[in-house]
Amino acid sequence: MNNILQIPAVIPNCGIKTMSDRGIRIWIDTIELSPEEMALVFKMAGKSIFVAISETDINPEDLDIEDIKAEFKTDKSPSQRLRSVTYRYWELCTNQTEKFDEFYKKQIEKIIVMIKEKLPNS
């Protein structure tokens, strides 16, 4: 289990905020870190990471890493991912009076027009 950092930390009372995408933002305050630990934290900055939170030490045996990896693995093409996220937007952010296929075609057309407008004049 390489590059796993386990350090004591505190979530301050004001350290949790709800986000518009239904996620949450968590701030943590750590104890003083070694240079190696700090380097690992900074190396992870801006990357998608996995977080385990517990009031006691976490044993590696308690973590089912393979299940977590399988859950986040995707073999979808970029166009399949775009269609999936567009469906989720249609599902959550519209009144769904329009069938999804029509909604999707309109959204793709908007993207095409936006990109074409950015093309240099030829």
Secondary structure, DSSP 4 states (H G I P E B T S, - for coil): -TT-----EE--TT-EEE-TTS-EEE--EE-PPPHHHHHHHHHHTTS-------SSPPPGGG--HHHHHHHH-----HHHHHHHHHHHHHHHHS---S-HHHHHHHHHHHHHHHHHHHSPP-
